[in-house]
Amino acid sequence: MRLKHKLISSYLIALIVPIMIITLTIYNLTAKSLEDSARLFASMYTSQARTTMDEFIMEYDQMTKSVLAESHILQILEGKTLVTMEQRIQDKELIQNFLIRMVNLKPEIDTVMLIGSNQDVYRYTRTSVSIDEKILLSQPWLKELKNSKKNLFITPAHEGSYYNNGNKGAVVTVGRKLSNYSGSYVGMILMELEPQKLIKLNEDFLMARNQYDIRLVMSNDNGEIIYHSDVTTDRRDWSEIIGEEYVVEENQEAKDDLIVLSDSSNIGEISLSTEIPKDKLLANINRIRYVTLFATMGCVLFVVIVSVIFSHRITKPILYLRRSMKLAEIGQYVPLTDSSLRKDEIGELVESYNQMILRIKELIEDVFIAEIKQKQAKFLALQTQINPHMLYNTLEQIRMKAFVENQDEIADMIKILARLFKLSLGKETGNYTIRNEIDYVSNYIKLQNMRYEDRFLLKLQLNEEIMNTPVFPIVLQPIVENSITHGFRYHNTILTIRIEGKIVEQNDVLIRIADNGVSMPLKQVEELNKKLQFTKNEKTGLRGMQEQEEENRDSDKSIGLVNIAQRIKLHYGERYGMKLIPQTENGVTVEILIPKYSKNKLEE
């Protein structure tokens, strides 16, 4: 694993793990607090419903007891005495007035009925709807209540099928069994109303019921449903509820994902159950979950970005340092500049590395310059081995002797030879150019033509700009000599040597020396080109130069092509030099690349 990845991983572990622990802890505590608050709210809702129901029972208990104070009405209901028709009409009017008072006391009551012991039915409704007394008296719930021991009762929701308008809606009947002063049964009073009117809740509780989808179920001891909020909100029909038994199981919360709170009325045997879906009641917890999740993801993303940025800032100079070391391994000593402004330990490391690279570069340059100077000193030593004045005087005396003896050809040869010595020693002028080198080659060709009876032809194609290009002495003559030595095999032919030049890219001068002599095998050309590509990476240092020169002396006693290639690279740089171009036909072509204007003065 790379250092950058290790730093990012360490940052993520060090920051994300605590963030996750803290986030989960806060979320769990908040969720637990909200759930407790939700359960408390549900408990308050149930308590409110129970209180409302207790008040309802107490009010209707008092209302139904009021009939017990009407002794005459009780006598009418008992029906033991015979009365005249006029008296019967008066009795009905008395009961009707009583029923009207009862209805007016409670607007939610739709119908009030008195049923006597002899099955006489006295009723009053808010509408003009009539009641089928026969169907009413045959209702199972009525018979069951008549035989029960309870005085005050609330029936489960049942159908009002005994109304003559065919009303199949659900009603709840609140009633009381009536007894006389001796305790004998004389009848019962019945008050019917719609189930949704049983519980009256304030607006806040109604809004909360609709918001959290709270279901309130009221049932008796037998599990028969008296009130169900799903019907009042039109989510279900009473036909689905009537006759259904409601039972709260122990594991109903886990099974239905509900919060179920149960309570019972303090007055009467009525159970109240509040069902609240957890996803509704705990909606805030879900919002907190999402907010926590997004906040955590945002923190993680921020930590990742910061980790990447910081790790990159730390590892970037190290990567640059590594690349610079790779370059140093191949001989390119380039100091780093990107991290020079850093004031930390990495900046100090880079600064020390830069100083080391610069020092190594200086040492290499010093060694290279020392080698060049030693090479130049060796070359100058070779030049100064012969005293120029003694050489010139001796050659001039020999030439004059030949001239006196009428040996004109010998005299001309000696003159040309003296000219060659002067040019090779660089004494012709302080600025040696290609023009001087061409003069040297021309004199050399003249000398060889005297020897071989004009078998050599020199053709030149050089403009004035190239002719004035500075160059060190004896760079072309060894190539021409090589052409004569290895290319001139048949003395009955003419060897043509062509020297041409042109200006190429980067203002360099390309000189091409070609002959029509014997061609060189391709393999030999490749081997010689490898020797000509002398670089500092191959046999570097003074020992390497000496070894290369010893190899050249073993292969050729002259200065040789390799010596010229070395001198070109030493004077002008690695991108300059010499190479052989293979020919498909006769001859060999040699190319030399030198700068048009040399920055090195040859006489230094």
C-alpha positions in Angstrom: 0.0 0.0 0.0 1.3 3.4 -1.0 2.0 6.1 1.6 -0.8 8.2 0.3 -3.3 5.4 0.7 -2.0 4.7 4.2 -2.4 8.3 5.2 -6.0 8.4 3.8 -6.9 5.2 5.5 -5.5 6.4 8.9 -7.4 9.7 8.6 -10.6 7.9 7.7 -10.3 5.4 10.6 -9.3 8.2 13.1 -12.2 10.5 12.1 -15.1 8.4 10.7 -15.2 5.8 13.5 -15.7 8.4 16.3 -18.2 10.3 14.1 -20.2 7.1 13.5 -20.1 6.2 17.2 -21.2 9.7 18.3 -23.9 9.8 15.6 -25.4 6.5 16.4 -25.3 7.3 20.1 -27.1 10.6 19.6 -29.6 9.0 17.2 -30.5 6.2 19.5 -30.9 8.5 22.5 -33.0 10.9 20.5 -35.1 8.1 19.0 -35.7 6.7 22.5 -36.7 10.1 23.8 -39.1 10.7 20.9 -40.6 7.2 21.3 -41.1 7.8 25.0 -42.7 11.1 24.2 -44.9 9.5 21.6 -46.0 6.8 24.0 -46.8 9.6 26.6 -48.8 11.4 24.0 -50.7 8.2 23.1 -51.3 7.6 26.8 -52.7 11.2 27.1 -54.9 10.6 24.1 -56.3 7.4 25.7 -56.7 9.2 29.0 -58.6 12.0 27.3 -60.9 9.5 25.6 -61.5 7.6 28.8 -62.3 10.8 30.6 -64.7 11.8 27.9 -66.3 8.4 28.1 -66.6 8.6 31.9 -68.3 11.9 31.6 -70.7 10.5 28.9 -71.6 7.6 31.2 -72.2 9.9 34.2 -74.3 12.3 32.2 -76.5 9.5 30.8 -76.7 7.8 34.1 -78.2 10.9 35.6 -80.5 11.4 32.6 -81.8 7.9 32.7 -82.3 8.1 36.5 -84.5 11.1 36.1 -87.4 8.9 34.9 -87.3 7.2 38.2 -88.5 10.4 39.8 -91.6 10.4 37.6 -93.8 8.0 39.6 -96.8 8.5 37.3 -94.7 7.5 34.3 -93.5 4.4 36.1 -97.2 3.5 36.8 -98.0 3.9 33.2 -95.1 1.7 32.2 -96.1 -0.9 34.8 -99.6 -1.0 33.2 -101.4 -2.8 36.0 -104.4 -0.4 36.2 -107.1 0.0 33.7 -107.5 3.5 32.3 -110.1 5.1 30.0 -109.3 6.2 26.5 -109.1 9.8 27.6 -106.7 8.9 30.4 -104.6 6.9 27.9 -104.3 10.0 25.7 -103.2 12.1 28.7 -100.7 9.5 29.6 -99.2 9.4 26.2 -99.0 13.2 26.2 -97.3 13.1 29.5 -94.7 10.6 28.3 -94.3 12.5 25.0 -93.4 15.7 26.9 -90.9 13.9 29.0 -89.2 12.4 26.0 -89.1 15.8 24.3 -87.3 17.2 27.4 -84.8 14.3 27.3 -84.0 14.9 23.6 -83.6 18.6 24.2 -81.1 18.0 27.0 -78.7 16.2 24.7 -78.6 17.3 21.0 -76.6 14.2 20.0 -79.6 12.0 20.9 -81.6 11.0 17.8 -84.4 8.8 19.4 -85.7 8.3 23.0 -88.0 5.4 23.8 -89.8 4.0 26.8 -90.8 0.4 26.8 -93.3 -0.8 29.4 -93.5 -4.1 31.1 -96.4 -5.1 28.8 -94.3 -4.3 25.7 -95.9 -0.9 25.1 -93.5 1.4 23.2 -93.5 5.2 23.7 -91.0 7.0 21.4 -89.9 10.3 20.2 -87.4 11.0 17.3 -86.0 14.2 15.9 -87.2 13.2 12.4 -90.5 11.9 11.1 -89.2 8.4 10.7 -91.4 5.8 12.4 -90.3 2.6 14.1 -91.5 -0.9 13.6 -92.2 -1.9 17.2 -92.5 -5.6 16.4 -89.0 -5.6 14.8 -87.6 -3.5 17.7 -89.0 -5.8 20.4 -87.5 -8.9 18.6 -83.9 -7.5 18.6 -81.5 -9.9 20.3 -79.7 -7.2 22.1 -82.9 -5.9 23.7 -83.9 -9.3 25.0 -80.3 -9.8 26.3 -80.4 -6.5 28.2 -83.8 -7.2 29.7 -82.5 -10.4 31.2 -79.1 -8.9 32.4 -78.4 -7.8 35.9 -77.1 -4.4 34.8 -79.3 -1.4 35.2 -77.4 1.0 33.1 -76.1 -0.3 29.8 -74.5 0.7 26.5 -75.1 -1.6 23.6 -72.5 -2.4 21.0 -73.0 -0.8 17.6 -75.9 -2.4 15.8 -78.0 -1.8 12.7 -81.1 0.3 13.0 -83.2 -2.1 10.9 -86.4 -1.4 12.8 -86.7 2.1 11.3 -89.4 2.1 8.7 -87.3 4.1 6.2 -85.0 1.0 5.8 -82.1 2.7 7.5 -79.3 0.2 7.8 -76.9 2.6 9.6 -75.3 1.8 12.9 -76.6 3.1 16.2 -75.6 2.8 19.8 -78.3 2.5 22.4 -77.8 3.8 25.9 -80.5 2.7 28.4 -81.6 1.8 31.8 -83.9 -0.9 33.3 -86.6 0.8 35.3 -88.0 -0.6 38.6 -90.7 0.7 40.9 -90.3 1.5 44.6 -90.7 -2.2 45.4 -87.9 -3.1 43.0 -90.2 -4.8 40.5 -89.3 -4.4 36.7 -91.6 -1.9 35.1 -89.8 -1.3 31.8 -86.7 0.5 30.3 -85.7 3.8 28.8 -83.6 3.7 25.5 -81.6 6.5 24.0 -80.2 6.0 20.5 -77.4 8.0 18.9 -74.8 7.6 16.2 -71.6 5.9 17.5 -69.4 8.8 16.4 -71.2 11.0 18.9 -70.1 9.0 21.9 -66.7 10.7 22.3 -66.2 14.4 22.1 -62.5 15.4 21.7 -61.1 18.9 21.4 -59.7 20.3 18.2 -56.1 19.6 19.2 -56.8 16.0 19.8 -58.8 15.7 16.6 -55.9 17.2 14.6 -53.4 14.8 16.3 -55.7 11.9 15.5 -55.8 12.8 11.8 -52.1 13.5 11.7 -50.9 10.3 13.4 -53.6 8.1 12.0 -54.7 7.2 15.6 -57.4 4.5 15.9 -59.6 4.4 18.9 -61.7 1.3 19.6 -64.3 1.1 22.4 -65.6 -2.3 23.3 -67.5 -4.1 26.1 -66.5 -7.0 28.1 -67.4 -9.4 25.4 -65.2 -7.7 22.8 -68.2 -6.3 20.9 -67.3 -2.9 19.3 -69.2 0.1 20.5 -67.1 2.7 18.8 -64.4 2.6 16.0 -62.6 5.6 14.7 -62.0 4.1 11.3 -65.8 4.3 10.6 -66.0 7.9 11.7 -63.2 8.8 9.3 -64.9 6.8 6.5 -62.0 4.3 6.2 -64.3 1.4 6.9 -68.0 0.8 6.8 -70.1 -0.2 9.8 -71.2 -3.3 8.0 -67.5 -4.5 8.5 -67.5 -3.6 12.1 -70.8 -4.8 13.4 -70.5 -8.3 14.9 -66.7 -8.2 14.9 -65.0 -9.1 18.1 -62.1 -6.9 19.1 -59.3 -8.6 21.1 -55.9 -7.1 22.0 -53.3 -9.7 21.8 -50.1 -9.6 23.8 -47.8 -9.6 20.8 -50.0 -7.3 18.7 -47.5 -4.5 18.8 -44.7 -6.6 17.4 -47.0 -8.3 14.9 -48.7 -5.2 13.5 -45.9 -2.6 14.1 -48.3 -0.7 16.3 -48.2 1.1 19.6 -51.3 -0.2 21.5 -52.4 1.4 24.8 -55.4 -0.1 26.6 -57.5 1.4 29.4 -60.9 0.9 30.9 -63.6 3.3 31.9 -63.9 4.0 35.6 -67.6 3.8 35.3 -69.1 0.9 33.5 -67.4 -2.1 32.0 -66.0 -0.5 28.8 -62.5 -1.0 27.4 -60.7 1.6 25.4 -57.8 0.7 23.1 -55.6 3.2 21.2 -53.7 2.0 18.2 -51.1 4.2 16.8 -48.9 3.2 13.8 -45.3 3.5 14.7 -44.3 4.9 11.3 -46.8 7.8 11.8 -46.2 8.5 15.4 -42.4 8.1 15.1 -42.2 10.2 11.9 -39.9 12.6 13.6 -37.6 9.7 14.4 -37.6 8.8 10.7 -36.7 12.4 9.8 -34.0 12.4 12.4 -32.7 9.1 10.9 -32.5 10.6 7.4 -31.0 13.8 8.6 -28.5 11.9 10.7 -27.7 9.7 7.7 -27.2 12.6 5.3 -25.2 14.5 7.9 -23.0 11.5 8.5 -22.6 11.0 4.8 -21.7 14.7 4.4 -19.2 14.5 7.3 -17.7 11.3 5.7 -17.4 13.0 2.3 -15.8 16.1 3.9 -13.4 13.9 5.8 -12.5 12.0 2.6 -11.9 15.2 0.7 -9.8 16.7 3.5 -7.9 13.4 3.9 -7.2 13.3 0.1 -6.1 16.9 0.1 -3.8 16.7 3.1 -2.3 13.3 2.1 -1.7 14.8 -1.4 0.0 17.8 0.1 2.2 15.5 2.2 3.0 12.9 -0.5 3.3 15.3 -3.4 6.9 16.5 -2.6 7.8 12.9 -1.8 6.6 11.8 -5.2 8.6 14.6 -6.9 11.6 13.7 -4.8 11.3 10.1 -6.0 11.0 11.1 -9.6 14.0 13.4 -9.3 15.9 10.4 -7.8 14.9 8.3 -10.8 16.2 11.0 -13.1 19.4 11.2 -11.2 19.9 7.5 -11.7 20.0 8.1 -15.5 22.3 11.1 -15.2 19.8 14.0 -15.2 20.4 16.0 -12.0 17.4 18.4 -11.7 16.7 20.1 -8.4 13.2 20.3 -7.1 11.6 23.8 -7.0 7.9 23.0 -6.3 8.3 22.5 -2.5 10.9 25.3 -1.8 8.4 27.3 0.2 7.5 24.5 2.7 8.7 25.2 6.2 8.1 21.7 7.6 10.4 18.6 7.8 9.5 17.6 4.2 10.6 21.1 3.0 13.9 20.7 4.8 14.4 17.3 3.3 13.7 18.7 -0.2 16.1 21.6 0.4 18.9 19.2 1.6 18.2 17.0 -1.5 18.4 20.0 -3.8 21.8 21.0 -2.3 23.0 17.5 -2.7 21.9 17.4 -6.4 23.5 20.7 -7.2 26.7 19.6 -5.5 26.8 16.4 -7.5 26.1 18.2 -10.7 28.9 20.6 -9.9 31.3 17.8 -9.2 30.3 16.0 -12.4 30.8 19.2 -14.4 34.2 19.7 -12.8 35.3 16.2 -13.6 34.0 16.5 -17.2 35.7 19.9 -17.7 38.9 18.4 -16.2 38.7 15.5 -18.7 38.2 17.9 -21.6 41.1 20.0 -20.5 43.2 17.0 -20.1 42.2 15.9 -23.6 43.0 19.3 -25.0 46.3 19.3 -23.2 47.1 16.0 -24.7 46.2 17.2 -28.1 48.2 20.3 -27.7 51.1 18.2 -26.5 50.9 16.2 -29.7 50.8 19.4 -31.7 53.8 20.9 -30.0 55.9 17.7 -30.3 57.4 19.1 -33.5 58.9 22.5 -33.4 57.1 24.5 -36.1 60.0 26.8 -36.9 62.5 23.9 -37.2 59.9 22.0 -39.4 59.3 24.9 -41.7 63.0 25.7 -42.1 63.9 22.1 -42.8 61.1 21.7 -45.4 62.0 25.0 -47.0 65.7 23.9 -47.3 64.7 20.6 -48.8 62.3 22.4 -51.3 65.1 24.8 -52.3 67.5 22.0 -52.8 65.0 20.2 -55.0 64.4 23.4 -57.0 68.1 24.0 -57.5 68.4 20.4 -58.8 65.5 21.1 -61.1 63.2 18.6 -59.2 60.1 20.7 -59.6 57.7 18.0 -58.7 59.5 17.2 -55.5 59.6 20.9 -54.7 55.9 21.2 -55.1 55.2 18.1 -53.0 57.4 19.6 -50.2 55.6 22.9 -50.5 52.2 21.2 -50.2 53.4 19.2 -47.2 54.6 22.3 -45.5 51.2 23.8 -46.1 49.6 20.8 -44.6 51.7 21.1 -41.4 50.9 24.7 -41.0 47.1 24.0 -41.3 47.2 21.0 -39.0 48.9 23.0 -36.3 46.3 25.7 -36.6 48.8 28.5 -37.2 47.2 29.8 -40.3 44.8 32.0 -38.5 43.4 32.5 -35.0 39.9 31.4 -36.1 39.9 28.0 -37.9 36.9 27.5 -40.2 35.6 24.9 -42.7 37.3 27.0 -45.4 40.7 26.3 -43.8 39.7 22.6 -43.5 38.7 22.5 -47.2 42.1 24.1 -48.0 43.8 21.3 -46.0 41.8 18.6 -47.8 42.6 20.2 -51.2 46.3 20.2 -50.5 46.1 16.6 -49.3 44.3 15.6 -52.5 47.0 17.4 -54.5 49.6 15.5 -52.7 47.9 12.1 -53.3 47.4 13.0 -57.0 51.1 13.5 -57.3 51.6 10.0 -55.9 48.8 8.2 -57.8 48.9 10.2 -61.1 45.7 12.2 -60.7 43.4 9.4 -59.7 41.4 11.5 -57.2 38.8 14.1 -58.0 37.5 16.5 -55.3 34.1 18.1 -55.8 32.8 20.8 -53.4 29.2 22.1 -52.9 29.5 24.5 -50.0 28.1 28.0 -49.7 29.9 30.9 -48.1 27.9 30.7 -44.9 29.0 27.1 -44.4 32.6 27.9 -45.4 32.8 30.5 -42.6 31.6 28.1 -40.0 34.2 27.7 -37.1 35.5 24.2 -36.7 38.6 22.6 -35.0 41.5 21.4 -37.2 41.7 18.1 -39.0 38.0 17.0 -39.0 37.5 16.3 -42.7 41.0 15.1 -43.9 40.9 11.8 -41.9 37.5 11.0 -43.6 38.9 11.8 -47.0 42.0 9.7 -46.2 39.8 6.9 -45.1 38.0 7.0 -48.4 41.3 6.8 -50.3 42.7 4.1 -48.1 39.6 1.8 -48.1 37.7 2.9 -51.2 40.5 3.2 -53.8 41.2 -0.4 -54.8 41.6 -0.2 -58.6 44.3 2.2 -59.8 42.8 2.3 -63.3 39.7 4.2 -62.1 39.0 7.7 -60.8 37.9 8.0 -57.2 35.5 11.0 -56.8 35.1 12.5 -53.4 32.2 14.9 -53.0 31.9 17.3 -50.0 28.6 19.1 -49.6 26.9 20.9 -46.8 23.6 22.6 -45.8 22.0 24.3 -42.8 19.5 22.1 -41.0 17.1 22.5 -38.0 18.3 24.4 -34.9 20.8 26.3 -37.0 23.1 23.4 -37.3 25.5 22.5 -40.2 25.3 19.1 -41.8 28.4 18.1 -43.9 28.2 15.0 -46.1 31.4 13.4 -47.5 30.7 10.7 -50.2 32.8 8.7 -52.5 32.2 6.3 -55.4 34.8 3.7 -54.2 34.3 0.3 -52.7 31.2 0.0 -50.6 31.2 -1.2 -47.0 29.2 -4.2 -45.7 26.0 -3.3 -43.8 27.1 -5.1 -40.7 30.5 -3.3 -40.6 28.6 0.0 -41.0 26.4 -0.8 -38.0 29.4 -1.8 -35.8 31.3 1.3 -36.7 28.2 3.5 -36.1 28.0 2.1 -32.6 31.6 3.1 -31.9 30.9 6.6 -33.3 28.0 7.1 -30.8 30.4 7.8 -27.9 28.5 9.3 -24.9 29.3 10.0 -21.3 27.3 7.0 -20.2 29.6 4.7 -22.1 33.2 4.5 -20.7 33.0 7.8 -18.8 36.0 9.5 -17.3 39.6 9.8 -18.3 40.1 6.0 -18.0 37.2 5.4 -20.4 38.7 7.9 -22.9 42.1 6.2 -22.7 40.6 2.8 -23.2 38.7 4.0 -26.2 41.8 5.5 -27.7 43.7 2.3 -27.2 41.0 0.4 -29.1 41.3 2.9 -31.9 45.1 2.6 -32.1 44.7 -1.2 -32.3 42.3 -0.9 -35.3 43.9 2.0 -37.1 47.2 3.8 -36.6 45.7 7.1 -37.8 43.6 9.5 -35.8 40.6 7.6 -37.2 36.9 8.2 -37.5 36.2 7.4 -33.8 38.7 10.0 -32.7 36.9 12.6 -34.8 33.5 11.6 -33.4 34.8 11.9 -29.8 36.3 15.3 -30.5 33.0 16.6 -32.0 31.0 15.4 -28.9 33.6 16.8 -26.5 33.6 20.2 -28.2 30.0 20.6 -29.2 27.9 18.3 -27.0 26.1 14.9 -27.1 23.6 15.8 -29.9 26.4 16.4 -32.4 28.7 13.8 -34.0 29.3 11.6 -37.0 27.6 8.6 -38.6 28.0 6.4 -41.7 25.2 6.1 -44.2 25.0 2.6 -45.9 24.9 2.7 -49.7 23.2 0.2 -52.0 25.7 0.8 -54.7 29.4 1.7 -54.6 30.9 4.1 -52.1 30.5 5.2 -48.5 28.8 8.4 -47.2 29.8 10.0 -43.9 27.7 12.7 -42.3 29.0 15.2 -39.7 26.7 17.4 -37.6 28.2 20.5 -36.0 26.7 23.8 -34.7 26.9 26.8 -37.0 28.4 29.0 -34.3 30.5 27.3 -31.7 30.4 28.6 -28.1 33.8 27.0 -27.4 36.9 28.7 -28.7 39.1 26.1 -30.1 42.3 27.7 -29.0 41.3 27.8 -25.3 
